[in-house]
Amino acid sequence: MKILVIHGPNLNLLGTREPDVYGKQTLDEVNTRIKEHARPKGAKVSFFQSNHEGEIIDAIQDSTGKHDGIVINPGAFTHYSLAIRDAIRAVGIPTVEVHISNIHGREPFRKHSVTAAACTGQISGFGDRSYLLAIDALLTS
């Protein structure tokens, strides 16, 4: 299985951005852990990070015919990007939304996801392990 992992805005700052909320691992370290988790399960993982909504939409659309599943952390776009939601629905690729922090235990605006309805499921609150759980979910669905 080929899986695309999409990291949204500000995730390039992992390790330095609010480490008490998002942890101390850098994005490269998170990606390495995901790749090491997926490899023995026979999954090939590629990664994309952008702070720009349109680039994320392009990555989703470009995944058609190239990837069997998507893991996406839309970051702040979670709460208002109907365009990302529409792109996920349009491609019809099984997609799992992930969040490092528990978005349901934070500020009120973070509790609502407009993108989750287009996804197979949502995993949040398990730190970088949220990504690993999402990989497992795609592999077993």
Secondary structure, 3 states (H helix, E strand, C coil): CEEEEEECCCHHHCCCCCHHHHCCCCHHHHHHHHHHHHHHHCCEEEEEECCCHHHHHHHHHHCCCCCCEEEEECHHHHHCCHHHHHHHHHHCCCEEEEECCCHHHCCHHHHCCCCHHHCCEEEECCCCHHHHHHHHHHHHC
